[in-house]
Amino acid sequence: MVDHLANTEINSQRIAAVENCFGASGQPLAVPGRVLLGEGILTKECRKKPKPRIFFLFNDILVYGSIVINKRKYNSQHIIPLEDVTLETLPDTLQMKNRWMIKTSKKSFVVSAASLTERKEWISHLEECIRHLLTKTGRQPSTEHAAPWIPDKATDICMRCTQTKFSTLTRRHHCRKCGFVVCADCSRQRFLMPRLSPKPLRVCNLCYRQLLAEKKKEAEADRRQPESIRSDIPGYEPSSGDDSDKSDDDKADQWPADTEFYTSEVSWSSFHS
């Protein structure tokens, strides 16, 4: 069915509508063979607080962004290749229900749906697309995943030294390797992790020592055998906290505290059933 719909006028119109909603800030989404399968609003667990995000599922990528005006304007577009995605169902918490994690080699984060049924639909559609892509390309499922960032409010003290208490003057930082919330003294080191960024990233002291040990072991292995070559997944925004610590709380898309993100009009919408 996806192959049959790939070059139809209705599919082209739907993709064009998504591009228009993101405007000049978004990337072109229309490519040969790409089909828009559905959309919906999910709550993304960001660094500072959970926030509503619009998600679009294509047969080869997952696109999401911030909501300025629903159905009319979105920004902060992010594109994730589905062949790099692994899903993990998570238990409910007091604050969030119907949760699951979207894991990739460059970015991992938690989302939640309005209902258990909606979560099942999202996961079912995602898994079907991933399975079809891997079969088509002959790739194996990804086994390397970036650590999700633990939300700021999850802890009042550094998760490494357990001594430093966070305050207005004592900032929280995130280790890009483990995702822990740490103090400045416990995260002074930087380490180059090419899969995440071309620049050295902040890591906690423990991860820094582990990364150094791994680098030394890899260097010794490279001296003993030829270097293996692996093609990278197409690039996209790497940071697990990419859209979570921007100042969008002060923008026009700020949601009142009592706003209900979910109604019958904004649940999973499948275009092609």
Accessible surface in RSA format (square Angstrom, percent):
REM  Atomic radii and reference values for relative SASA: ProtOr
REM  Chains: A
REM  Algorithm: Lee & Richards
REM  Probe-radius: 1.40
REM  Slices: 20
REM RES _ NUM      All-atoms   Total-Side   Main-Chain    Non-polar    All polar
REM                ABS   REL    ABS   REL    ABS   REL    ABS   REL    ABS   REL
RES MET A   1   147.66  76.5  98.23  65.0  49.43 117.7  91.52  77.8  56.14  74.4
RES VAL A   2    42.63  28.0  41.20  37.3   1.42   3.4  41.20  35.8   1.42   3.9
RES ASP A   3   112.69  78.9  96.21  95.8  16.48  39.0  37.43  88.1  75.26  75.1
RES HIS A   4   145.55  79.5 126.17  87.7  19.38  49.6  86.82  89.5  58.73  68.3
RES LEU A   5    26.04  14.5  26.04  18.6   0.00   0.0  26.04  18.3   0.00   0.0
RES ALA A   6    14.61  13.4   6.94  10.7   7.67  17.5   6.94   9.8   7.67  20.3
RES ASN A   7   133.69  92.2 101.16  97.8  32.52  78.3  37.46  90.1  96.23  93.0
RES THR A   8    37.41  26.6  30.76  31.2   6.65  15.9  37.41  50.3   0.00   0.0
RES GLU A   9   120.27  69.1 111.10  84.0   9.18  21.8  51.84 100.3  68.43  55.9
RES ILE A  10    77.87  44.3  74.69  55.6   3.19   7.7  75.67  54.5   2.20   6.0
RES ASN A  11     2.21   1.5   2.21   2.1   0.00   0.0   0.00   0.0   2.21   2.1
RES SER A  12    57.16  48.3  48.50  64.7   8.66  20.0  28.56  60.8  28.60  40.1
RES GLN A  13    96.18  53.8  86.83  63.5   9.34  22.2  33.99  72.4  62.18  47.2
RES ARG A  14    65.29  27.4  61.32  31.3   3.98   9.5  18.65  25.5  46.64  28.3
RES ILE A  15     4.48   2.5   4.48   3.3   0.00   0.0   4.48   3.2   0.00   0.0
RES ALA A  16    42.11  38.7  40.80  63.0   1.31   3.0  41.68  58.7   0.43   1.1
RES ALA A  17    51.61  47.5  46.26  71.4   5.35  12.2  50.60  71.3   1.01   2.7
RES VAL A  18     6.83   4.5   5.75   5.2   1.08   2.6   6.72   5.8   0.11   0.3
RES GLU A  19    46.41  26.6  40.55  30.7   5.86  13.9  15.63  30.2  30.78  25.1
RES ASN A  20   115.95  80.0  94.90  91.7  21.05  50.7  28.36  68.2  87.59  84.7
RES CYS A  21    18.86  14.3  15.94  17.8   2.92   6.9   0.72   1.8  18.14  19.6
RES PHE A  22     5.39   2.7   0.31   0.2   5.08  13.2   0.69   0.4   4.70  13.5
RES GLY A  23    38.29  47.2   0.00   N/A  38.29  47.2  30.26  83.1   8.03  18.0
RES ALA A  24   116.87 107.5  69.92 107.9  46.95 106.8  82.33 115.9  34.54  91.5
RES SER A  25    79.72  67.4  39.85  53.2  39.87  91.8  49.58 105.6  30.14  42.2
RES GLY A  26    18.80  23.2   0.00   N/A  18.80  23.2   2.12   5.8  16.67  37.3
RES GLN A  27   113.08  63.2 108.56  79.3   4.52  10.8  29.89  63.6  83.19  63.1
RES PRO A  28   115.06  83.9  98.33  89.6  16.74  60.8 102.60  84.7  12.46  77.4
RES LEU A  29     0.13   0.1   0.13   0.1   0.00   0.0   0.13   0.1   0.00   0.0
RES ALA A  30    67.07  61.7  45.65  70.4  21.42  48.7  46.71  65.8  20.36  53.9
RES VAL A  31    66.27  43.6  54.73  49.5  11.54  27.8  58.41  50.8   7.86  21.3
RES PRO A  32   135.13  98.5 106.43  97.0  28.69 104.3 114.75  94.7  20.38 126.6
RES GLY A  33    37.35  46.1   0.00   N/A  37.35  46.1  27.94  76.7   9.41  21.1
RES ARG A  34    29.01  12.2  25.54  13.0   3.47   8.3   1.82   2.5  27.19  16.5
RES VAL A  35     0.00   0.0   0.00   0.0   0.00   0.0   0.00   0.0   0.00   0.0
RES LEU A  36     1.09   0.6   1.09   0.8   0.00   0.0   1.09   0.8   0.00   0.0
RES LEU A  37    19.26  10.7  18.61  13.3   0.65   1.6  18.62  13.1   0.64   1.7
RES GLY A  38     0.00   0.0   0.00   N/A   0.00   0.0   0.00   0.0   0.00   0.0
RES GLU A  39    16.97   9.7  16.96  12.8   0.01   0.0   1.98   3.8  14.99  12.2
RES GLY A  40     3.73   4.6   0.00   N/A   3.73   4.6   3.73  10.2   0.00   0.0
RES ILE A  41     5.66   3.2   5.66   4.2   0.00   0.0   5.66   4.1   0.00   0.0
RES LEU A  42     1.02   0.6   1.02   0.7   0.00   0.0   1.02   0.7   0.00   0.0
RES THR A  43     6.30   4.5   6.30   6.4   0.00   0.0   3.59   4.8   2.71   4.1
RES LYS A  44     0.89   0.4   0.89   0.5   0.00   0.0   0.00   0.0   0.89   1.0
RES GLU A  45    31.01  17.8  19.91  15.1  11.11  26.4   7.16  13.9  23.85  19.5
RES CYS A  46     4.62   3.5   0.00   0.0   4.62  10.9   3.02   7.7   1.60   1.7
RES ARG A  47    28.87  12.1  26.13  13.3   2.73   6.5   2.23   3.0  26.64  16.1
RES LYS A  48    90.78  44.3  87.18  53.5   3.61   8.6  42.31  38.1  48.47  51.6
RES LYS A  49    82.31  40.2  78.17  48.0   4.13   9.8  48.70  43.8  33.61  35.8
RES PRO A  50    56.67  41.3  48.24  44.0   8.42  30.6  48.24  39.8   8.42  52.3
RES LYS A  51    10.12   4.9  10.05   6.2   0.07   0.2  10.12   9.1   0.00   0.0
RES PRO A  52     5.09   3.7   4.60   4.2   0.49   1.8   4.60   3.8   0.49   3.0
RES ARG A  53     7.05   3.0   7.05   3.6   0.00   0.0   0.01   0.0   7.04   4.3
RES ILE A  54     2.31   1.3   2.31   1.7   0.00   0.0   2.31   1.7   0.00   0.0
RES PHE A  55     0.44   0.2   0.44   0.3   0.00   0.0   0.44   0.3   0.00   0.0
RES PHE A  56     4.73   2.4   4.73   2.9   0.00   0.0   4.73   2.9   0.00   0.0
RES LEU A  57     0.00   0.0   0.00   0.0   0.00   0.0   0.00   0.0   0.00   0.0
RES PHE A  58     0.00   0.0   0.00   0.0   0.00   0.0   0.00   0.0   0.00   0.0
RES ASN A  59    27.31  18.8  24.95  24.1   2.36   5.7   5.73  13.8  21.58  20.9
RES ASP A  60    36.27  25.4  33.09  32.9   3.18   7.5  15.40  36.2  20.87  20.8
RES ILE A  61    11.48   6.5  11.48   8.6   0.00   0.0  11.48   8.3   0.00   0.0
RES LEU A  62     0.79   0.4   0.79   0.6   0.00   0.0   0.79   0.6   0.00   0.0
RES VAL A  63     0.00   0.0   0.00   0.0   0.00   0.0   0.00   0.0   0.00   0.0
RES TYR A  64     0.00   0.0   0.00   0.0   0.00   0.0   0.00   0.0   0.00   0.0
RES GLY A  65     0.40   0.5   0.00   N/A   0.40   0.5   0.40   1.1   0.00   0.0
RES SER A  66     2.14   1.8   2.05   2.7   0.09   0.2   0.90   1.9   1.24   1.7
RES ILE A  67     4.27   2.4   3.16   2.4   1.10   2.7   3.16   2.3   1.10   3.0
RES VAL A  68    36.85  24.2  19.39  17.6  17.46  42.1  19.39  16.8  17.46  47.4
RES ILE A  69    80.38  45.7  76.79  57.2   3.58   8.6  80.38  57.9   0.00   0.0
RES ASN A  70    50.07  34.5  35.27  34.1  14.79  35.6  21.01  50.6  29.06  28.1
RES LYS A  71   121.18  59.1 101.26  62.1  19.92  47.4  78.44  70.6  42.74  45.5
RES ARG A  72   172.43  72.4 154.50  78.8  17.93  42.7  49.41  67.5 123.02  74.6
RES LYS A  73   109.14  53.2 109.14  67.0   0.00   0.0  53.91  48.5  55.23  58.8
RES TYR A  74     3.89   1.8   2.25   1.3   1.64   4.3   0.95   0.7   2.94   3.6
RES ASN A  75    34.30  23.7  34.30  33.1   0.00   0.0  14.61  35.2  19.69  19.0
RES SER A  76    28.93  24.4  11.56  15.4  17.37  40.0  13.84  29.5  15.09  21.1
RES GLN A  77    24.13  13.5   3.25   2.4  20.88  49.7   1.74   3.7  22.39  17.0
RES HIS A  78     9.84   5.4   8.30   5.8   1.54   3.9   9.83  10.1   0.01   0.0
RES ILE A  79    29.13  16.6  26.00  19.4   3.13   7.5  26.00  18.7   3.13   8.5
RES ILE A  80     0.36   0.2   0.36   0.3   0.00   0.0   0.36   0.3   0.00   0.0
RES PRO A  81    11.34   8.3  11.34  10.3   0.00   0.0  11.34   9.4   0.00   0.0
RES LEU A  82     0.00   0.0   0.00   0.0   0.00   0.0   0.00   0.0   0.00   0.0
RES GLU A  83    34.17  19.6  31.04  23.5   3.13   7.5   0.21   0.4  33.97  27.7
RES ASP A  84     1.04   0.7   0.87   0.9   0.17   0.4   0.17   0.4   0.87   0.9
RES VAL A  85     7.03   4.6   0.04   0.0   6.99  16.9   0.04   0.0   6.99  19.0
RES THR A  86    40.23  28.6  36.95  37.5   3.27   7.8  38.05  51.1   2.18   3.3
RES LEU A  87    30.98  17.3   5.84   4.2  25.14  63.2   5.92   4.2  25.06  67.4
RES GLU A  88    71.88  41.3  67.10  50.8   4.78  11.4  26.66  51.6  45.22  36.9
RES THR A  89    80.84  57.5  57.11  57.9  23.73  56.5  37.78  50.7  43.06  65.1
RES LEU A  90    24.24  13.5  20.77  14.9   3.47   8.7  22.15  15.6   2.09   5.6
RES PRO A  91   104.04  75.8  91.54  83.4  12.50  45.4 103.34  85.3   0.70   4.4
RES ASP A  92    77.82  54.5  52.17  51.9  25.65  60.7  17.27  40.6  60.55  60.4
RES THR A  93    53.68  38.2  42.26  42.8  11.42  27.2  50.46  67.8   3.22   4.9
RES LEU A  94   172.25  95.9 141.79 101.4  30.47  76.6 143.29 100.6  28.96  77.9
RES GLN A  95   144.26  80.7 111.87  81.8  32.39  77.1  58.73 125.0  85.53  64.9
RES MET A  96    23.57  12.2  21.13  14.0   2.44   5.8  11.64   9.9  11.93  15.8
RES LYS A  97   123.49  60.2 116.87  71.7   6.62  15.8  83.47  75.1  40.01  42.6
RES ASN A  98    21.34  14.7  20.93  20.2   0.41   1.0   0.41   1.0  20.93  20.2
RES ARG A  99    29.05  12.2  29.05  14.8   0.00   0.0   0.00   0.0  29.05  17.6
RES TRP A 100     0.21   0.1   0.21   0.1   0.00   0.0   0.21   0.1   0.00   0.0
RES MET A 101    22.64  11.7  22.64  15.0   0.00   0.0  20.58  17.5   2.06   2.7
RES ILE A 102     1.23   0.7   1.23   0.9   0.00   0.0   1.23   0.9   0.00   0.0
RES LYS A 103    39.80  19.4  39.80  24.4   0.00   0.0   8.67   7.8  31.13  33.2
RES THR A 104     0.00   0.0   0.00   0.0   0.00   0.0   0.00   0.0   0.00   0.0
RES SER A 105     6.25   5.3   0.09   0.1   6.16  14.2   0.28   0.6   5.97   8.4
RES LYS A 106    32.03  15.6  31.62  19.4   0.41   1.0   6.87   6.2  25.16  26.8
RES LYS A 107     0.69   0.3   0.69   0.4   0.00   0.0   0.69   0.6   0.00   0.0
RES SER A 108     0.39   0.3   0.00   0.0   0.39   0.9   0.00   0.0   0.39   0.5
RES PHE A 109     4.80   2.4   2.44   1.5   2.36   6.1   4.80   2.9   0.00   0.0
RES VAL A 110    15.02   9.9  13.84  12.5   1.18   2.8  13.84  12.0   1.18   3.2
RES VAL A 111     0.00   0.0   0.00   0.0   0.00   0.0   0.00   0.0   0.00   0.0
RES SER A 112     4.05   3.4   4.05   5.4   0.00   0.0   0.45   0.9   3.61   5.1
RES ALA A 113     4.94   4.5   0.00   0.0   4.94  11.2   0.00   0.0   4.94  13.1
RES ALA A 114    41.87  38.5  13.97  21.6  27.90  63.5  15.65  22.0  26.22  69.5
RES SER A 115    48.31  40.8  44.60  59.5   3.71   8.5  38.68  82.4   9.63  13.5
RES LEU A 116    85.58  47.7  81.31  58.2   4.27  10.7  81.31  57.1   4.27  11.5
RES THR A 117    88.38  62.9  87.10  88.3   1.28   3.0  50.98  68.5  37.39  56.5
RES GLU A 118     6.74   3.9   4.56   3.4   2.18   5.2   5.84  11.3   0.90   0.7
RES ARG A 119    32.22  13.5  32.22  16.4   0.00   0.0   0.08   0.1  32.13  19.5
RES LYS A 120   126.91  61.9 120.30  73.8   6.60  15.7  74.25  66.8  52.66  56.1
RES GLU A 121    67.37  38.7  64.62  48.9   2.75   6.5  23.90  46.2  43.47  35.5
RES TRP A 122     1.23   0.5   1.23   0.6   0.00   0.0   1.23   0.7   0.00   0.0
RES ILE A 123    24.25  13.8  24.25  18.1   0.00   0.0  24.25  17.5   0.00   0.0
RES SER A 124    63.56  53.7  55.98  74.7   7.57  17.4  26.22  55.8  37.34  52.3
RES HIS A 125    47.44  25.9  46.48  32.3   0.96   2.5  32.98  34.0  14.46  16.8
RES LEU A 126     0.81   0.5   0.81   0.6   0.00   0.0   0.81   0.6   0.00   0.0
RES GLU A 127    79.57  45.7  76.86  58.1   2.71   6.5  18.76  36.3  60.82  49.7
RES GLU A 128   103.99  59.7 103.22  78.1   0.77   1.8  27.80  53.8  76.19  62.2
RES CYS A 129    10.59   8.0   6.74   7.5   3.86   9.1   3.76   9.5   6.83   7.4
RES ILE A 130    17.83  10.1  17.83  13.3   0.00   0.0  17.83  12.8   0.00   0.0
RES ARG A 131   144.78  60.8 140.13  71.4   4.65  11.1  67.36  92.1  77.42  46.9
RES HIS A 132    97.16  53.1  91.20  63.4   5.96  15.2  62.77  64.7  34.39  40.0
RES LEU A 133    19.09  10.6  19.09  13.7   0.00   0.0  19.09  13.4   0.00   0.0
RES LEU A 134    22.66  12.6  20.44  14.6   2.22   5.6  20.64  14.5   2.02   5.4
RES THR A 135   111.37  79.2  85.06  86.2  26.32  62.7  73.54  98.8  37.83  57.2
RES LYS A 136   154.08  75.2 117.38  72.0  36.70  87.4  77.76  70.0  76.32  81.3
RES THR A 137    68.16  48.5  32.56  33.0  35.61  84.9  41.13  55.2  27.04  40.9
RES GLY A 138    59.22  73.0   0.00   N/A  59.22  73.0  34.53  94.7  24.69  55.3
RES ARG A 139    67.87  28.5  54.83  27.9  13.04  31.0  27.14  37.1  40.72  24.7
RES GLN A 140   145.44  81.3 132.79  97.0  12.65  30.1  58.47 124.5  86.97  66.0
RES PRO A 141    81.57  59.5  74.48  67.9   7.09  25.8  75.88  62.6   5.70  35.4
RES SER A 142    20.28  17.1   5.70   7.6  14.58  33.6  10.73  22.9   9.55  13.4
RES THR A 143   123.26  87.7  94.19  95.5  29.07  69.3  72.60  97.5  50.65  76.6
RES GLU A 144   105.55  60.6  99.81  75.5   5.74  13.7  43.26  83.7  62.29  50.9
RES HIS A 145    62.41  34.1  28.69  19.9  33.72  86.3  20.42  21.0  41.99  48.9
RES ALA A 146    12.22  11.2   2.47   3.8   9.75  22.2  10.35  14.6   1.87   4.9
RES ALA A 147    22.36  20.6  14.27  22.0   8.09  18.4  18.86  26.6   3.50   9.3
RES PRO A 148    41.06  29.9  39.44  36.0   1.62   5.9  39.44  32.6   1.62  10.1
RES TRP A 149    26.58  10.7  10.77   5.2  15.81  37.1   8.07   4.3  18.52  30.0
RES ILE A 150    43.93  25.0  42.15  31.4   1.78   4.3  43.93  31.6   0.00   0.0
RES PRO A 151    47.12  34.3  47.12  43.0   0.00   0.0  47.12  38.9   0.00   0.0
RES ASP A 152    17.98  12.6  17.98  17.9   0.00   0.0   7.12  16.8  10.86  10.8
RES LYS A 153   167.71  81.8 141.04  86.5  26.67  63.5  94.78  85.3  72.94  77.7
RES ALA A 154    66.87  61.5  23.84  36.8  43.04  97.9  35.95  50.6  30.92  81.9
RES THR A 155    21.82  15.5  14.53  14.7   7.29  17.4  14.91  20.0   6.91  10.4
RES ASP A 156    85.76  60.1  80.88  80.5   4.88  11.5  15.16  35.7  70.60  70.4
RES ILE A 157    69.19  39.4  69.19  51.5   0.00   0.0  69.19  49.8   0.00   0.0
RES CYS A 158     0.03   0.0   0.00   0.0   0.03   0.1   0.00   0.0   0.03   0.0
RES MET A 159    57.43  29.7  39.73  26.3  17.71  42.2  44.66  38.0  12.77  16.9
RES ARG A 160    72.66  30.5  46.54  23.7  26.12  62.2  18.23  24.9  54.43  33.0
RES CYS A 161    42.05  31.8  24.36  27.2  17.69  41.6  31.07  78.7  10.98  11.8
RES THR A 162    77.53  55.1  63.94  64.8  13.59  32.4  45.88  61.6  31.65  47.8
RES GLN A 163   144.83  81.0 118.90  86.9  25.93  61.7  43.86  93.3 100.98  76.6
RES THR A 164    41.07  29.2  34.03  34.5   7.05  16.8  23.98  32.2  17.09  25.8
RES LYS A 165   138.84  67.7 126.61  77.7  12.23  29.1  95.50  86.0  43.34  46.2
RES PHE A 166    13.81   6.9   0.00   0.0  13.81  35.9   0.05   0.0  13.76  39.4
RES SER A 167    66.04  55.8  44.45  59.3  21.59  49.7  49.65 105.7  16.39  23.0
RES THR A 168   135.97  96.7 104.09 105.5  31.89  76.0  77.21 103.7  58.76  88.8
RES LEU A 169   168.72  94.0 140.40 100.4  28.32  71.2 143.07 100.5  25.65  69.0
RES THR A 170    46.77  33.3  42.19  42.8   4.58  10.9  20.01  26.9  26.76  40.5
RES ARG A 171   153.41  64.4 143.00  72.9  10.41  24.8  59.81  81.7  93.59  56.7
RES ARG A 172    55.39  23.3  49.87  25.4   5.51  13.1   5.24   7.2  50.14  30.4
RES HIS A 173    22.26  12.2  19.97  13.9   2.28   5.8  10.15  10.5  12.10  14.1
RES HIS A 174     0.87   0.5   0.07   0.0   0.80   2.0   0.07   0.1   0.80   0.9
RES CYS A 175     0.00   0.0   0.00   0.0   0.00   0.0   0.00   0.0   0.00   0.0
RES ARG A 176    67.51  28.3  61.44  31.3   6.07  14.4   6.36   8.7  61.14  37.1
RES LYS A 177    77.94  38.0  69.02  42.4   8.92  21.2  27.88  25.1  50.06  53.3
RES CYS A 178    30.42  23.0  15.37  17.1  15.05  35.4  20.18  51.1  10.24  11.0
RES GLY A 179     0.03   0.0   0.00   N/A   0.03   0.0   0.03   0.1   0.00   0.0
RES PHE A 180    59.13  29.6  59.13  36.6   0.00   0.0  59.13  35.9   0.00   0.0
RES VAL A 181     0.00   0.0   0.00   0.0   0.00   0.0   0.00   0.0   0.00   0.0
RES VAL A 182     0.00   0.0   0.00   0.0   0.00   0.0   0.00   0.0   0.00   0.0
RES CYS A 183     3.51   2.7   3.51   3.9   0.00   0.0   2.49   6.3   1.02   1.1
RES ALA A 184    41.92  38.5  39.76  61.4   2.17   4.9  39.76  56.0   2.17   5.7
RES ASP A 185    90.10  63.1  79.47  79.1  10.63  25.1  25.81  60.7  64.29  64.1
RES CYS A 186    14.23  10.8  14.23  15.9   0.00   0.0   0.38   1.0  13.85  14.9
RES SER A 187     0.00   0.0   0.00   0.0   0.00   0.0   0.00   0.0   0.00   0.0
RES ARG A 188   158.01  66.3 134.67  68.6  23.34  55.6  54.71  74.8 103.30  62.6
RES GLN A 189    70.64  39.5  69.58  50.9   1.06   2.5   2.84   6.0  67.80  51.4
RES ARG A 190   109.45  46.0  91.22  46.5  18.23  43.4  36.73  50.2  72.72  44.1
RES PHE A 191    26.37  13.2  23.77  14.7   2.60   6.8  26.37  16.0   0.00   0.0
RES LEU A 192    88.02  49.0  77.46  55.4  10.55  26.5  77.46  54.4  10.55  28.4
RES MET A 193    19.22  10.0  16.95  11.2   2.27   5.4  14.78  12.6   4.44   5.9
RES PRO A 194   104.90  76.5  84.28  76.8  20.61  74.9  85.73  70.8  19.17 119.2
RES ARG A 195    63.73  26.8  59.06  30.1   4.67  11.1  50.38  68.9  13.35   8.1
RES LEU A 196    22.36  12.5  20.61  14.7   1.74   4.4  21.00  14.7   1.36   3.7
RES SER A 197    16.37  13.8  13.66  18.2   2.70   6.2   6.07  12.9  10.30  14.4
RES PRO A 198   123.44  90.0  95.17  86.8  28.26 102.7 103.42  85.4  20.01 124.4
RES LYS A 199   148.87  72.6 148.49  91.1   0.38   0.9  90.81  81.7  58.06  61.8
RES PRO A 200    78.28  57.0  64.77  59.0  13.50  49.1  64.77  53.5  13.50  83.9
RES LEU A 201    34.98  19.5  33.35  23.9   1.63   4.1  34.98  24.6   0.00   0.0
RES ARG A 202    44.77  18.8  41.87  21.3   2.90   6.9   3.92   5.4  40.85  24.8
RES VAL A 203     0.00   0.0   0.00   0.0   0.00   0.0   0.00   0.0   0.00   0.0
RES CYS A 204     0.00   0.0   0.00   0.0   0.00   0.0   0.00   0.0   0.00   0.0
RES ASN A 205    50.69  35.0  49.97  48.3   0.72   1.7  17.65  42.5  33.04  31.9
RES LEU A 206    64.88  36.1  63.86  45.7   1.02   2.6  63.86  44.8   1.02   2.7
RES CYS A 207     4.05   3.1   3.95   4.4   0.10   0.2   0.10   0.2   3.95   4.3
RES TYR A 208    50.47  23.6  50.47  28.7   0.00   0.0  17.97  13.5  32.51  40.1
RES ARG A 209   142.63  59.9 135.90  69.3   6.73  16.0  66.71  91.2  75.92  46.0
RES GLN A 210    86.60  48.4  81.82  59.8   4.78  11.4  30.55  65.0  56.05  42.5
RES LEU A 211    12.71   7.1  11.71   8.4   1.01   2.5  11.71   8.2   1.01   2.7
RES LEU A 212    77.57  43.2  73.17  52.3   4.40  11.1  73.45  51.6   4.12  11.1
RES ALA A 213    60.28  55.4  49.24  76.0  11.04  25.1  56.62  79.7   3.65   9.7
RES GLU A 214    81.73  46.9  80.22  60.7   1.51   3.6  34.46  66.7  47.27  38.6
RES LYS A 215   127.64  62.3 125.02  76.7   2.62   6.2  70.68  63.6  56.96  60.7
RES LYS A 216   141.27  68.9 134.99  82.8   6.28  15.0  82.95  74.7  58.32  62.1
RES LYS A 217   145.92  71.2 144.19  88.5   1.73   4.1  88.16  79.4  57.76  61.5
RES GLU A 218   108.79  62.5 106.10  80.3   2.69   6.4  39.65  76.7  69.14  56.5
RES ALA A 219    43.69  40.2  36.77  56.7   6.91  15.7  42.15  59.4   1.54   4.1
RES GLU A 220    59.80  34.3  58.75  44.4   1.05   2.5   9.82  19.0  49.98  40.8
RES ALA A 221    29.41  27.0  28.73  44.3   0.68   1.5  29.41  41.4   0.00   0.0
RES ASP A 222    85.28  59.7  70.28  70.0  15.00  35.5  19.17  45.1  66.10  65.9
RES ARG A 223   180.70  75.9 141.02  71.9  39.69  94.5  75.65 103.4 105.05  63.7
RES ARG A 224   181.86  76.4 143.94  73.4  37.92  90.3  73.33 100.2 108.53  65.8
RES GLN A 225   112.67  63.0 104.79  76.6   7.88  18.8  26.23  55.8  86.44  65.6
RES PRO A 226   124.93  91.0 102.72  93.6  22.20  80.7 114.81  94.8  10.12  62.9
RES GLU A 227   141.35  81.1 117.52  88.9  23.83  56.7  34.34  66.4 107.01  87.4
RES SER A 228   102.99  87.0  78.97 105.4  24.02  55.3  52.98 112.8  50.01  70.1
RES ILE A 229   168.32  95.8 132.56  98.8  35.76  86.2 135.52  97.6  32.80  89.0
RES ARG A 230   130.20  54.7 105.49  53.8  24.72  58.8  71.46  97.7  58.74  35.6
RES SER A 231    80.98  68.4  65.36  87.2  15.61  36.0  53.39 113.7  27.59  38.6
RES ASP A 232   105.24  73.7  82.00  81.6  23.25  55.0  22.58  53.1  82.66  82.4
RES ILE A 233     5.47   3.1   1.34   1.0   4.14  10.0   1.65   1.2   3.82  10.4
RES PRO A 234    83.95  61.2  72.52  66.1  11.42  41.5  83.95  69.3   0.00   0.0
RES GLY A 235    63.54  78.4   0.00   N/A  63.54  78.4  25.20  69.1  38.34  85.9
RES TYR A 236    30.11  14.1   5.80   3.3  24.31  63.3  21.25  16.0   8.86  10.9
RES GLU A 237    92.53  53.1  89.54  67.7   2.99   7.1  16.33  31.6  76.20  62.2
RES PRO A 238    39.43  28.7  38.01  34.6   1.42   5.2  38.06  31.4   1.37   8.5
RES SER A 239    37.90  32.0  30.40  40.6   7.49  17.3  34.85  74.2   3.04   4.3
RES SER A 240    10.91   9.2   3.13   4.2   7.79  17.9   0.10   0.2  10.82  15.2
RES GLY A 241     2.33   2.9   0.00   N/A   2.33   2.9   1.01   2.8   1.33   3.0
RES ASP A 242    18.56  13.0   6.85   6.8  11.70  27.7  13.28  31.3   5.28   5.3
RES ASP A 243     2.17   1.5   1.97   2.0   0.21   0.5   1.44   3.4   0.74   0.7
RES SER A 244     0.68   0.6   0.68   0.9   0.00   0.0   0.65   1.4   0.04   0.0
RES ASP A 245    57.66  40.4  37.53  37.4  20.14  47.6   7.54  17.7  50.12  50.0
RES LYS A 246    94.79  46.2  87.09  53.4   7.70  18.3  61.93  55.7  32.87  35.0
RES SER A 247    74.96  63.3  61.56  82.2  13.40  30.9  40.06  85.3  34.91  48.9
RES ASP A 248    15.78  11.1  12.52  12.5   3.26   7.7   8.09  19.0   7.69   7.7
RES ASP A 249    40.74  28.5  37.47  37.3   3.26   7.7  19.13  45.0  21.60  21.5
RES ASP A 250   124.22  87.0  91.26  90.8  32.96  77.9  32.96  77.6  91.26  91.0
RES LYS A 251    93.99  45.9  81.34  49.9  12.65  30.1  59.83  53.9  34.16  36.4
RES ALA A 252   101.13  93.0  56.99  87.9  44.14 100.4  70.03  98.6  31.10  82.4
RES ASP A 253    16.95  11.9   8.55   8.5   8.40  19.9   6.72  15.8  10.23  10.2
RES GLN A 254   109.52  61.2  86.43  63.2  23.08  55.0  19.98  42.5  89.54  67.9
RES TRP A 255    76.27  30.6  62.91  30.5  13.36  31.4  59.29  31.6  16.98  27.5
RES PRO A 256    85.29  62.2  70.37  64.2  14.92  54.2  81.90  67.6   3.39  21.1
RES ALA A 257   117.57 108.1  68.91 106.3  48.66 110.7  81.30 114.5  36.28  96.1
RES ASP A 258   127.28  89.2  98.74  98.3  28.54  67.5  51.80 121.9  75.48  75.3
RES THR A 259    44.79  31.9  24.43  24.8  20.36  48.5  25.60  34.4  19.19  29.0
RES GLU A 260   139.98  80.4 120.57  91.2  19.41  46.2  47.28  91.5  92.70  75.7
RES PHE A 261    49.13  24.6  39.64  24.6   9.48  24.7  39.86  24.2   9.27  26.5
RES TYR A 262    53.75  25.1  41.82  23.8  11.93  31.0  41.85  31.5  11.90  14.7
RES THR A 263    69.81  49.7  54.08  54.8  15.73  37.5  62.97  84.6   6.84  10.3
RES SER A 264   101.38  85.7  65.70  87.7  35.69  82.2  57.79 123.1  43.59  61.1
RES GLU A 265   134.88  77.4 108.27  81.9  26.62  63.4  66.80 129.2  68.08  55.6
RES VAL A 266    24.26  16.0  17.74  16.1   6.52  15.7  24.22  21.0   0.05   0.1
RES SER A 267    45.15  38.1  40.01  53.4   5.13  11.8  19.65  41.8  25.50  35.7
RES TRP A 268    22.23   8.9   5.45   2.6  16.78  39.4   5.28   2.8  16.95  27.5
RES SER A 269    45.08  38.1  40.05  53.4   5.03  11.6  22.84  48.6  22.24  31.2
RES SER A 270    40.94  34.6  14.92  19.9  26.02  60.0  13.32  28.4  27.62  38.7
RES PHE A 271    56.69  28.4  34.49  21.4  22.20  57.8  37.39  22.7  19.30  55.2
RES HIS A 272    31.12  17.0  10.57   7.3  20.55  52.6   8.36   8.6  22.76  26.5
RES SER A 273   129.16 109.1  71.74  95.7  57.42 132.3  66.54 141.7  62.62  87.7
END  Absolute sums over single chains surface
CHAIN  1 A    15232.0      12460.0       2771.9       8427.2       6804.8
END  Absolute sums over all chains
TOTAL         15232.0      12460.0       2771.9       8427.2       6804.8
